[in-house]
Amino acid sequence: MTKTAIDKEFMEMIRRHEAIIYKVASFYTDQEHPIGDLYQEVVINLWRSFSAFRGDSKCSTWIYRVALNTCISFMRRTKNRPQFVDISMDIPQPDDHRSEKLKELYRIISRLEKIERALVLLYLDDKSYKEIAEITGLTATNVATKLHRVREKMKTMTEN
């Protein structure tokens, strides 16, 4: 395949799956690290590993894995835990009562550990335990256990 064909294939893949990249980046962004920076880091890492992608898994699974690893590593490097996630990007704002509950949910999610946030993101995106396991490198049983613990943790956070 020629370099031009590879470039076109990569750009098409990014266009098809850019919502995944934005979604993952939005879970790890804060005022100090805008979503654009994380998005760019993810795309760079996708480009660097594009030639190694063999298609053993779905393209979206691979993109989730690279995006999550990139964002977690980026946050680890900056040693800065995000305190706020702007949920206003492209999410339609429901009535005030539901909007407040959604803001509270995102506030609680932003207080979770990095891997817990990743699990919640994938769970909220209707990924099966098997798919979450493929993306995160955990076993499906471990995913189920961790998600159960995260739910309990979030309940406790809500009560406090």
Backbone bond lengths (Angstrom), bond angles and torsions (degrees), N, CA, C in turn:
res aa  C-N    CA-C-N  psi(-1)  N-CA   C-N-CA  omega(-1)  CA-C   N-CA-C  phi
1 M - - - 1.443 - - 1.536 108.64 -
2 T 1.311 117.05 137.50 1.467 121.08 -178.34 1.530 110.48 -75.71
3 K 1.330 115.59 161.81 1.460 121.03 179.15 1.527 110.77 -60.04
4 T 1.320 117.16 -40.28 1.457 121.15 179.43 1.522 110.69 -63.53
5 A 1.321 117.43 -42.03 1.470 121.16 179.24 1.529 110.47 -65.57
6 I 1.324 117.08 -39.46 1.464 121.12 178.32 1.530 109.99 -65.23
7 D 1.335 116.66 -43.59 1.461 120.96 177.76 1.522 110.96 -59.39
8 K 1.318 117.29 -44.90 1.471 121.40 -179.87 1.524 110.93 -64.89
9 E 1.326 116.71 -42.06 1.460 120.90 179.24 1.533 110.42 -62.34
10 F 1.324 116.41 -42.87 1.462 120.89 179.52 1.530 110.35 -63.82
11 M 1.313 117.50 -47.32 1.468 121.04 -178.91 1.528 111.30 -62.28
12 E 1.306 117.17 -38.56 1.463 121.04 177.82 1.527 110.14 -64.99
13 M 1.327 116.50 -41.93 1.458 120.86 178.19 1.535 110.09 -61.07
14 I 1.316 117.47 -43.77 1.463 121.94 179.17 1.532 109.84 -62.22
15 R 1.317 117.45 -44.48 1.466 120.63 179.27 1.531 111.46 -61.39
16 R 1.334 116.59 -42.44 1.471 120.58 -178.75 1.530 111.94 -66.50
17 H 1.322 117.22 -31.71 1.461 120.62 -171.83 1.525 113.88 -118.33
18 E 1.328 117.93 17.94 1.461 119.03 -176.72 1.529 112.29 -64.41
19 A 1.325 117.93 -26.32 1.466 119.96 178.06 1.528 110.95 -63.42
20 I 1.321 116.95 -37.46 1.471 120.89 177.22 1.522 109.72 -62.08
21 I 1.315 116.05 -46.13 1.467 120.61 -177.98 1.531 110.04 -62.35
22 Y 1.328 117.39 -46.05 1.464 120.58 178.98 1.524 111.50 -63.55
23 K 1.322 116.90 -40.98 1.455 120.90 -178.60 1.527 110.74 -62.46
24 V 1.314 116.74 -48.17 1.468 120.29 179.87 1.524 109.70 -64.04
25 A 1.312 117.71 -46.77 1.463 120.95 -179.26 1.525 111.57 -60.39
26 S 1.327 116.93 -36.65 1.464 119.84 -178.65 1.524 112.17 -65.29
27 F 1.323 117.76 -27.11 1.459 120.83 178.67 1.529 111.97 -75.48
28 Y 1.318 117.66 -15.16 1.464 121.48 -175.99 1.519 112.36 -120.68
29 T 1.300 117.92 13.58 1.451 121.19 -177.47 1.530 110.68 -94.67
30 D 1.286 115.88 158.09 1.456 122.08 172.12 1.520 107.81 -150.20
31 Q 1.324 116.42 -177.33 1.458 119.94 -176.23 1.525 112.11 -65.45
32 E 1.320 116.43 -29.53 1.462 120.78 -179.78 1.531 112.06 -79.26
33 H 1.314 116.22 -26.77 1.467 122.03 -177.72 1.530 108.82 -126.57
34 P 1.325 117.33 87.55 1.466 120.64 -176.98 1.528 111.94 -61.44
35 I 1.310 114.53 158.35 1.458 121.09 -176.49 1.527 111.24 -58.56
36 G 1.319 117.70 -33.25 1.463 120.89 -179.86 1.522 112.80 -59.90
37 D 1.340 115.80 -37.43 1.468 119.93 179.29 1.530 110.68 -65.24
38 L 1.321 116.21 -46.61 1.463 119.86 -179.81 1.531 110.91 -67.00
39 Y 1.328 116.55 -40.72 1.466 120.39 178.12 1.535 109.53 -57.51
40 Q 1.313 115.49 -46.60 1.468 120.66 -179.65 1.529 111.14 -62.77
41 E 1.323 117.69 -42.76 1.465 121.00 177.84 1.532 110.89 -59.63
42 V 1.330 116.19 -42.79 1.470 120.61 -179.45 1.528 109.88 -64.08
43 V 1.318 117.77 -47.07 1.468 120.97 -179.17 1.530 110.55 -61.55
44 I 1.313 116.93 -40.92 1.470 119.89 178.22 1.525 110.04 -61.22
45 N 1.328 116.78 -45.30 1.462 119.45 179.98 1.526 112.25 -68.60
46 L 1.308 117.02 -32.91 1.469 119.66 175.03 1.536 109.59 -64.57
47 W 1.326 116.16 -42.93 1.468 119.93 179.67 1.526 110.83 -62.95
48 R 1.337 115.80 -44.20 1.468 120.01 -179.36 1.530 112.41 -61.34
49 S 1.319 116.55 -33.66 1.468 119.25 -176.84 1.523 113.15 -102.83
50 F 1.330 117.65 2.22 1.466 121.64 -176.50 1.526 112.36 -58.53
51 S 1.303 117.41 -42.19 1.464 120.23 -178.17 1.531 111.97 -68.29
52 A 1.337 116.95 -22.08 1.470 120.34 179.91 1.522 112.66 -88.00
53 F 1.342 117.43 -12.31 1.467 120.19 179.79 1.525 109.14 -68.99
54 R 1.337 115.49 116.74 1.464 121.08 -174.95 1.522 113.12 -96.16
55 G 1.305 117.05 -8.34 1.456 119.54 -178.83 1.518 113.35 82.04
56 D 1.343 117.35 18.59 1.464 120.35 177.42 1.526 111.52 -66.97
57 S 1.329 116.33 -26.24 1.459 121.37 176.42 1.529 107.79 -123.44
58 K 1.337 115.22 174.10 1.459 118.40 176.98 1.523 109.15 -65.23
59 C 1.297 116.34 150.03 1.462 121.94 179.69 1.534 110.33 -57.81
60 S 1.331 117.13 -41.71 1.463 120.28 -179.28 1.527 111.30 -64.42
61 T 1.325 117.68 -35.95 1.463 121.31 177.34 1.520 110.37 -63.00
62 W 1.327 115.64 -45.29 1.460 121.04 178.71 1.525 110.57 -62.49
63 I 1.327 117.53 -42.50 1.472 121.63 -179.79 1.519 110.40 -64.18
64 Y 1.343 117.43 -44.31 1.463 120.23 176.15 1.525 110.72 -56.40
65 R 1.324 115.66 -46.50 1.468 120.08 -176.85 1.527 111.02 -62.15
66 V 1.330 117.12 -47.53 1.468 120.62 179.55 1.535 109.99 -64.20
67 A 1.337 116.76 -43.52 1.465 120.56 -178.36 1.527 111.10 -63.16
68 L 1.320 117.14 -46.65 1.462 120.09 -179.87 1.524 111.14 -63.63
69 N 1.319 116.83 -46.91 1.467 119.97 179.36 1.520 111.54 -61.27
70 T 1.333 116.65 -40.33 1.462 120.81 179.37 1.522 110.90 -64.07
71 C 1.321 116.65 -48.19 1.467 120.11 -177.67 1.525 111.81 -65.90
72 I 1.326 116.84 -42.35 1.464 119.88 178.86 1.526 110.18 -64.19
73 S 1.321 116.83 -43.63 1.472 120.23 178.19 1.519 111.17 -64.43
74 F 1.319 117.17 -40.29 1.463 121.79 179.31 1.530 109.82 -60.91
75 M 1.333 116.56 -44.93 1.455 120.06 -179.83 1.531 110.68 -68.31
76 R 1.309 117.19 -36.93 1.463 121.26 178.22 1.528 109.79 -63.26
77 R 1.336 116.01 -42.35 1.465 120.74 -179.88 1.520 111.58 -63.86
78 T 1.303 116.69 -38.12 1.461 120.01 -176.84 1.524 112.08 -83.42
79 K 1.339 116.36 -11.24 1.471 122.11 178.51 1.519 111.74 51.66
80 N 1.316 116.00 37.60 1.451 119.89 -177.30 1.518 109.27 -131.12
81 R 1.289 116.55 118.22 1.458 120.90 -179.61 1.525 109.53 -85.40
82 P 1.319 117.95 124.88 1.460 119.99 -179.91 1.529 111.82 -63.99
83 Q 1.287 115.70 139.03 1.457 120.88 178.49 1.523 112.03 -106.91
84 F 1.330 117.61 -14.90 1.457 120.70 -173.22 1.518 109.44 -146.07
85 V 1.314 116.41 135.05 1.455 121.92 174.85 1.516 107.12 -122.32
86 D 1.311 116.86 121.84 1.453 121.65 179.16 1.517 108.87 -76.81
87 I 1.318 116.93 113.75 1.465 120.06 -176.99 1.522 111.95 -96.85
88 S 1.307 117.77 9.47 1.452 120.22 -174.16 1.522 114.19 -87.29
89 M 1.330 118.60 -0.78 1.455 121.92 -171.31 1.531 112.77 -49.01
90 D 1.297 118.31 -82.00 1.460 121.11 -179.03 1.519 111.33 -122.97
91 I 1.304 116.45 16.09 1.449 120.14 -178.08 1.512 108.33 -87.22
92 P 1.333 117.44 122.63 1.466 118.59 177.86 1.520 109.85 -62.96
93 Q 1.300 117.20 137.40 1.446 121.08 -177.53 1.527 109.70 -86.28
94 P 1.337 117.06 115.16 1.453 120.72 178.23 1.525 110.22 -75.13
95 D 1.341 116.48 -173.54 1.455 119.10 179.66 1.527 109.95 -57.33
96 D 1.335 116.99 163.84 1.460 122.23 -172.07 1.524 113.27 -55.58
97 H 1.331 117.87 -43.14 1.462 121.06 -178.04 1.525 111.05 -61.99
98 R 1.318 116.78 -48.16 1.467 120.59 179.24 1.517 110.56 -67.78
99 S 1.302 117.36 -36.30 1.452 121.46 179.66 1.527 110.36 -62.32
100 E 1.305 117.71 -42.02 1.456 121.45 178.49 1.525 111.03 -64.49
101 K 1.333 116.71 -40.07 1.463 120.18 177.90 1.523 111.07 -65.30
102 L 1.324 116.45 -39.21 1.461 120.76 178.58 1.532 110.46 -65.40
103 K 1.322 116.94 -42.78 1.464 120.70 177.39 1.524 110.56 -61.82
104 E 1.322 116.60 -40.93 1.466 120.52 178.80 1.534 110.17 -64.34
105 L 1.324 117.31 -41.67 1.464 121.11 177.83 1.525 110.33 -59.49
106 Y 1.311 117.76 -47.83 1.463 121.13 -179.77 1.530 111.46 -66.54
107 R 1.323 117.41 -33.08 1.468 120.47 176.81 1.528 109.53 -64.87
108 I 1.323 116.09 -43.23 1.467 120.31 178.72 1.524 110.10 -65.94
109 I 1.325 117.45 -44.19 1.465 121.06 179.19 1.529 110.51 -59.45
110 S 1.318 116.96 -39.25 1.471 119.97 -178.26 1.530 112.02 -66.06
111 R 1.335 117.85 -17.69 1.468 121.66 179.21 1.528 112.17 -89.46
112 L 1.328 117.56 -7.01 1.460 121.32 179.87 1.528 110.71 -75.23
113 E 1.325 115.82 161.78 1.465 121.60 173.73 1.533 108.57 -65.53
114 K 1.318 116.68 161.59 1.463 122.10 -175.19 1.530 112.52 -57.57
115 I 1.333 118.21 -48.01 1.467 120.34 -178.09 1.527 110.34 -68.99
116 E 1.334 116.72 -33.66 1.463 119.67 177.41 1.522 110.43 -63.97
117 R 1.332 116.25 -41.30 1.475 120.26 176.97 1.518 110.74 -60.70
118 A 1.322 116.21 -41.85 1.463 120.40 179.49 1.523 110.48 -61.26
119 L 1.317 116.46 -44.69 1.466 120.16 179.62 1.520 111.50 -62.85
120 V 1.345 116.72 -43.00 1.465 120.74 179.03 1.522 110.29 -63.67
121 L 1.322 116.97 -44.34 1.469 121.09 178.49 1.523 110.80 -55.44
122 L 1.310 116.50 -49.70 1.460 120.75 -178.10 1.525 111.40 -67.42
123 Y 1.319 117.11 -38.73 1.463 121.26 177.67 1.534 110.31 -63.33
124 L 1.329 116.52 -45.54 1.463 120.25 178.80 1.528 112.26 -66.59
125 D 1.313 116.14 -20.46 1.456 121.62 177.68 1.537 111.21 -89.39
126 D 1.331 115.97 14.23 1.472 123.41 176.68 1.515 114.09 61.82
127 K 1.320 117.07 31.64 1.460 120.60 175.08 1.529 108.50 -81.15
128 S 1.317 116.42 141.20 1.463 120.83 177.22 1.524 109.02 -72.74
129 Y 1.331 116.80 163.94 1.461 120.26 177.43 1.524 110.22 -58.86
130 K 1.327 116.21 -37.55 1.468 120.46 179.31 1.527 110.47 -63.01
131 E 1.348 116.93 -45.77 1.467 120.64 179.14 1.532 110.91 -64.45
132 I 1.340 116.52 -41.43 1.457 120.04 178.49 1.526 109.70 -61.85
133 A 1.319 115.65 -40.51 1.465 120.53 178.77 1.525 110.93 -61.73
134 E 1.333 117.22 -44.14 1.463 121.03 178.68 1.523 111.37 -60.92
135 I 1.318 116.07 -41.73 1.462 120.93 -176.82 1.521 111.61 -71.02
136 T 1.331 116.60 -42.38 1.469 120.34 -173.76 1.524 114.08 -91.12
137 G 1.323 117.00 -17.39 1.456 120.02 -177.76 1.525 112.76 85.08
138 L 1.326 116.92 8.14 1.457 121.46 176.06 1.529 108.91 -90.44
139 T 1.315 116.86 170.92 1.464 119.71 171.94 1.526 108.01 -84.91
140 A 1.321 117.54 158.47 1.462 121.52 178.91 1.532 110.48 -60.46
141 T 1.331 117.22 -37.94 1.462 121.53 178.45 1.526 110.50 -64.64
142 N 1.330 116.45 -42.20 1.452 121.04 178.50 1.531 110.36 -64.84
143 V 1.331 117.26 -39.16 1.468 121.39 176.95 1.524 109.54 -59.87
144 A 1.337 116.66 -47.87 1.469 120.53 -179.58 1.527 110.76 -60.00
145 T 1.311 116.90 -43.75 1.462 121.37 -179.56 1.524 111.07 -64.22
146 K 1.335 115.47 -48.05 1.465 119.50 -179.00 1.529 111.53 -63.98
147 L 1.338 117.53 -40.68 1.466 119.92 178.73 1.524 110.93 -64.66
148 H 1.322 117.26 -38.45 1.467 119.98 176.91 1.526 109.54 -61.27
149 R 1.319 117.16 -44.92 1.466 121.36 179.72 1.526 111.50 -65.24
150 V 1.333 116.22 -38.30 1.469 119.88 178.69 1.529 109.86 -65.20
151 R 1.337 117.12 -42.07 1.474 120.11 177.71 1.524 110.34 -58.76
152 E 1.337 116.67 -45.40 1.465 121.12 178.87 1.527 110.56 -62.48
153 K 1.306 116.86 -42.51 1.462 121.93 179.08 1.527 110.35 -62.31
154 M 1.333 116.27 -43.09 1.457 120.31 -179.75 1.527 110.91 -66.60
155 K 1.335 117.73 -36.66 1.471 120.87 176.10 1.531 110.25 -60.99
156 T 1.330 114.96 -44.97 1.462 119.99 178.65 1.524 110.78 -61.96
157 M 1.323 116.64 -43.00 1.468 121.11 179.48 1.523 110.55 -63.06
158 T 1.329 116.88 -35.71 1.468 121.63 -179.65 1.512 110.39 -69.00
159 E 1.329 116.09 -39.07 1.468 120.63 -178.75 1.524 111.88 -69.71
160 N 1.324 116.98 -27.00 1.482 120.07 -177.36 1.474 112.20 -86.40
